[in-house]
Amino acid sequence: RDELGTASVTLFYRNDGAPSFDTLTMVDNGTGGDLVAGDDIYTAVLGAQPDDTIVEWYVSASDGSLVRTSPGASDDLGGQGANAL
């Protein structure tokens, strides 16, 4: 939660080892897999993946001026080198 409100939440994902991330906008409007609108729980739904696929991902949230990622950046330059699988 952010005292200024959340302007946007984005899921970055890729098959483990792929060179670049795809993105999905996460929603809190009661659609697209989100159960309750306005509860500050953001949701995105990935499509089906082949068996044994490992998906690397992180989430980026912004309040319109500041951005936070989870897991956090892995270096002082903001690189996302250590993400969730």
C-alpha positions in Angstrom: 0.0 0.0 0.0 1.1 3.5 -0.7 -0.1 6.6 1.0 -0.2 8.4 -2.4 -2.1 5.5 -4.0 -0.9 3.1 -6.7 -0.8 4.4 -10.3 0.3 1.2 -11.9 1.5 -2.4 -11.3 3.3 -4.4 -14.0 4.3 -8.1 -14.0 7.6 -8.7 -15.9 8.0 -12.4 -16.9 10.0 -14.6 -19.2 10.9 -18.3 -19.6 14.0 -18.8 -17.5 17.1 -17.9 -19.6 15.2 -15.9 -22.2 16.9 -12.7 -23.2 14.0 -10.3 -22.5 10.9 -9.9 -20.4 7.3 -9.8 -21.5 4.9 -7.6 -19.5 1.3 -7.8 -18.2 -0.5 -4.9 -16.6 -1.8 -6.1 -13.2 -5.3 -5.0 -12.2 -7.4 -4.4 -9.1 -10.7 -3.9 -10.8 -12.5 -7.2 -10.2 -11.7 -8.5 -13.7 -9.0 -10.6 -15.3 -8.5 -13.0 -12.4 -8.8 -10.2 -9.8 -11.5 -11.3 -7.3 -12.4 -8.0 -5.5 -12.1 -4.5 -7.0 -10.3 -1.9 -4.9 -8.8 -4.2 -2.3 -5.2 -3.3 -3.2 -4.5 -6.8 -4.4 -3.3 -6.7 -8.0 -3.7 -9.6 -10.3 -2.4 -10.8 -13.7 -3.0 -14.1 -15.4 -0.2 -15.8 -17.4 -1.2 -18.1 -20.2 -0.5 -21.8 -20.1 3.1 -22.8 -20.3 4.6 -26.1 -21.6 5.2 -28.8 -18.9 8.4 -28.2 -16.9 8.7 -24.5 -18.0 10.3 -22.3 -15.4 9.0 -18.7 -15.5 11.2 -16.0 -14.1 9.3 -12.9 -12.9 9.2 -9.7 -10.9 6.6 -7.0 -10.2 7.0 -3.3 -10.6 4.7 -0.9 -8.8 4.5 2.9 -9.2 2.7 5.7 -7.3 3.2 8.0 -10.3 6.6 9.3 -9.1 8.4 6.5 -7.3 8.9 2.9 -8.5 9.5 -0.2 -6.4 10.2 -3.7 -7.6 9.7 -7.0 -5.9 12.1 -8.9 -5.6 14.2 -5.8 -5.3 17.0 -4.8 -7.7 20.1 -6.9 -7.4 22.6 -4.2 -8.0 23.1 -0.4 -7.3 22.1 0.4 -10.9 18.6 -1.1 -10.5 19.3 -4.4 -12.4 16.8 -7.2 -12.0 19.3 -10.1 -11.9 17.8 -12.1 -9.0 14.1 -12.6 -9.6 11.5 -15.0 -8.5 11.0 -18.4 -10.3 
